[in-house]
Amino acid sequence: MSVYQGSHAINMDAKGRLAIPTSLRDSLTQACAGRLVITANTEERCLLVYPEPQWQQILPQIENLPSFNKVAARAKRLLIGYASAVEMDPANGRISIPGPLRKYASLEKELMLVGQGKKFELWSEESWTALLDEAVDDEVPPEMQSLSL
């Protein structure tokens, strides 16, 4: 299984097409034959990009979220409701981002594709920069307290 890491500045054209960086194409071709699922992030205005097999693993967990809990129902609506299957063009590594997803994440021309281990996040470059500049005042979770980098 591939681990996706690194930040990649990419451009999207007016039709919502972008080229997956060449450094990632072979890995994605091996992992999922270029088949991806793109959906809304429930916490941030960015997109989540999953290799199709990864998405198929987590989809049942999402489907089983309780419908009567507002937080869970919202997450389910966003994740499943926005989920779009796309296929990477084998010749040039391009994918098309559907209009509703572009609107949800305010994607225009300059984007950041950010590896997150088993998936990617796709951000507008402006939103990504603002996130990095944002002060974080959340409590440090216990899992991070013993982390030594």
N, C-alpha and C positions, 0 to 999 in steps of 0.2 A: 504494500500500500504506500502510495506517495504521501509525502508531507509537504504541504504548500506553505511557503514562507517568502518573505521579502515584500517590498512595496514597488509597484511598477506604475510609472506615469504613462498613460495611454490617451489617445484621442478617439472621440466618437464622431462620426459624420452626421449630417443633418437627418439621415434616414435611420439613425439609431444603431449603426453598425460600428463595431470596433474589432481590432485584431488582437487576439490573445498573444502576449509576448512569446517570441520564438523559444525562449528558455523554458517555457511551460508547456508548449504544444506536445512534445513527445510524451511527457509524463501523462498529460490528459488523454492523449490518444491511447496509451497503454491502459490507463485506469478505467476509461469509460468510452473508448472509441469516439471521443469528442462529443459525447452526449452529456449535456449539462441541464440542471434545473436551477432557474433563477427565481428568487422570491424576495419579499419584503423582510427587512429586519424588524423585529417587533419592538426594539428598544431605541434604535437610532434611525434616522432617515437615510439609510443606505440599503444596498441590496446584498443578499447572500447568494453566492454562486456555488452550487454543489455539483460534484461529479454525480451522474445519475445513480450509480450504485450506493453512494453515501446517502443520497436523498431517499432511496428506497428503504434503507435501514432505519431512518428516523421517522419516515412518514407514518408508520403504525403508532408510534409513540404520540405523535401530534394528533392523529385521529382519535386516540383514546383519552385525550384531555377532557375533563368534565365540561359539559355544555352549560351547566347552571352556575359556574363560577365566572364572573365577568372578566377577570384577568386571563384565565385559560381560554375562554370563548373568543376574546379579542385576538389572542395569539394564534389560535386555530384559524380564525377568519383571515388574518393577514398572511400567515404562512401557506395555507392551502389555497386561499382565495386568489393570491397573487402568483402562485407557483406556475411557471411557464417552462416547458421543455424547449430547449434550443439545441441545435446541432452545429458544431464547429465545422466550417468549410475546410476540407482537407487540403485544398490548394493554398489558401492564404491565411488560415487560422481565424477567419472572421466569424463573429456571431452577431445576431441582431437582438437588441434589447427592446422588448415590447413597449409601446407608448405608455400604458398605465404605470409600468415599473419606472420608466424614465421620469414620469411626472412625480411619482411617490418620492423618489430620491433626489429630485431636482437635478437630474443629470443633463448636462449640456455638452460642451466639447471636451474640456479637459477633465480627465478622470484619474482616480487612483485605484488600482487593483491590489488588494492587500491580502497576502496569504495568512490563513488562520489555522494551519494544521491540516484538517480534513476538508476545508472549504476555503472560499475567498470572500472578502467583503469588497463591494464595488461602491466607491464614493465619488461625489463631485470633488474635484481638487480643492475647491473653496471650503466645503464642509469638512473635509479631511484636515486641512490646515487649521481651521477653527477648533476642531476637536483636540488636536495636539496642543493648541495654545490655551485650552480651557483648564482652569484650576479644578482639581479634584478634591472634594472634601468628604468623600465617603470614608467609612471606617475600613481599615485594612482587614481583609478576611483572614481567618486563622491559617488557611492553606498557603498564604503568601508570607506569613510571618517567619516561617522557617526556610524560605526560599533563599538560596545563596547563588547570586549570579556571577 
